[in-house]
Amino acid sequence: MNDPHGPGPMAETRLTPAQVRALYPGARSQIYLDVAGRCPVGTSVREAIDRHLDMRMLGGDKQAMFALVERTRASFARLINAHPDEVAYTKNISEGLNIAATAIDWKPGDNVVLCAELEHANNVYVWLNLRRRFGVEVRAIPMRNGVYPVQEMAAAIDSRTRLVTVCAVSFAPGLRTDLAPLAQACRRQDVLFMVDGAQSAGMVDSDVERLGIDALAVSTQKGLMGLYGMGFLYVRRRWAERMSPMFLARFGVDLGSKGEAALGDYDFELMPGARRFDLGNYNFLGAAAAEAALDLLHRVGIERIEAHNLMLAERLAEGLQALGLPVIGAPRGAHRCQIVMIGSLGEGHDAADDGAMQSLYEHLSANKVKLSVRRGALRFSIHVYNDIGDIDQVLALVRDWRR
Ligand SMILES: Cc1ncc(COP(=O)(O)O)c(C=O)c1O
């Protein structure tokens, strides 16, 4: 198995963001600023999908498919500086969150600390379900200025807290979370620190060692530039091995080199680390797409991708602010990341709460800018295939609209 801490494949040639852009027709035929919704599929990813389907049209080689799954698992692990044994396959974020949540032995009165106002509903219902089923207390701490109130959340941890959860970057207003104080507080008090990586993985650094993340749920259709219906769940080995999966299937059981349908003793051992959370056959097509997409990310390098995304986001945020638009959060600084939102947070999904913002959204959409509206505000989100020209064209369109 590949060692994620190793140097990576020797044949890997470096790519620039401009070379990635050349593989993304969807980022050249329009101004694509909606990776927070989903990434367009690139040509090398499409080719990998086609190759997989060509193979499957002849029936397909199962051993080759398992090898693909292990290569892609190692590639996910490398992206977040984990070991492949700490990565389980899932179909999306909510499945990853639910797998982790239901593998803990909850007692009535245990609690989870979160900030519901900044979460996607999928990182709230999972905990409300535990509240209903097991009497778990859901401690929701109010947000502060659009960011996670990390000091207050850390202070809310007590002897009954089992888990703290946040997004590394919220889906709205799209600001970056200061993970360190929470990671430290969780580590000190033996609490699982669970992060939703929907809006961060592949776009900004997600090194689980450096950031102190114990569990991370990710899907592949956004920053990982793959398909829907495919994701992964990272769980730090020392946590995973304290957890019992609610669902169990052959791949979660350690039977050494026995076949995929083998049944061992009724008294069985779980697989090491997060592998115990794998269920039945895999989404091989999703793995083929993810492998090709991650190849691009690794070849640019996550540090360079983050620097590129931040440079463009700061240019956009400063440009919009200079035009008098209400940018949420400071254009630069610790909370800025690849998402830039304008307006004020409300309710609207796909329609702005404010008439002026809705008119700007319509003007930009009519001029081939692909962006989204979340919580009533306009959301621009940047990835490696974007360039300065995209940002400057958006700013020029905003200037036109103001006239
Ligand atoms: C922060 C965040 N969490 C979760 C999700 C989606 O969850 P799932 O992958 O379960 O559909 C999104 C999707 O937009 C998101 O932005």
The ligand as a Tripos MOL2 file, in Angstrom:
@<TRIPOS>MOLECULE
LIG
   16    16     1     0     0
SMALL
NO_CHARGES

@<TRIPOS>ATOM
      1 C1        -20.8930   22.5880    4.4550 C.3       1 LIG1
      2 C2        -21.6660   21.5340    3.7260 C.ar      1 LIG1
      3 N1        -21.9280   20.3750    4.3350 N.ar      1 LIG1
      4 C3        -22.6180   19.4090    3.6990 C.ar      1 LIG1
      5 C4        -23.0720   19.5760    2.4130 C.ar      1 LIG1
      6 C5        -23.8390   18.5320    1.6900 C.3       1 LIG1
      7 O1        -23.9640   17.3510    2.3540 O.3       1 LIG1
      8 P1        -24.0870   15.9900    1.5330 P.3       1 LIG1
      9 O2        -22.7550   15.7160    0.9200 O.co2     1 LIG1
     10 O3        -24.4470   15.0030    2.5470 O.co2     1 LIG1
     11 O4        -25.1440   16.1730    0.4970 O.co2     1 LIG1
     12 C6        -22.8190   20.7680    1.7540 C.ar      1 LIG1
     13 C7        -23.3300   20.9390    0.3860 C.2       1 LIG1
     14 O5        -23.5190   21.8450   -0.2130 O.2       1 LIG1
     15 C8        -22.0970   21.7700    2.4360 C.ar      1 LIG1
     16 O6        -21.8450   22.9380    1.8370 O.3       1 LIG1
@<TRIPOS>BOND
     1     1     2 1
     2     2     3 ar
     3     2    15 ar
     4     3     4 ar
     5     4     5 ar
     6     5     6 1
     7     5    12 ar
     8     6     7 1
     9     7     8 1
    10     8     9 2
    11     8    10 1
    12     8    11 1
    13    12    13 1
    14    12    15 ar
    15    13    14 2
    16    15    16 1
@<TRIPOS>SUBSTRUCTURE
     1 LIG1         1 GROUP 0 **** ****
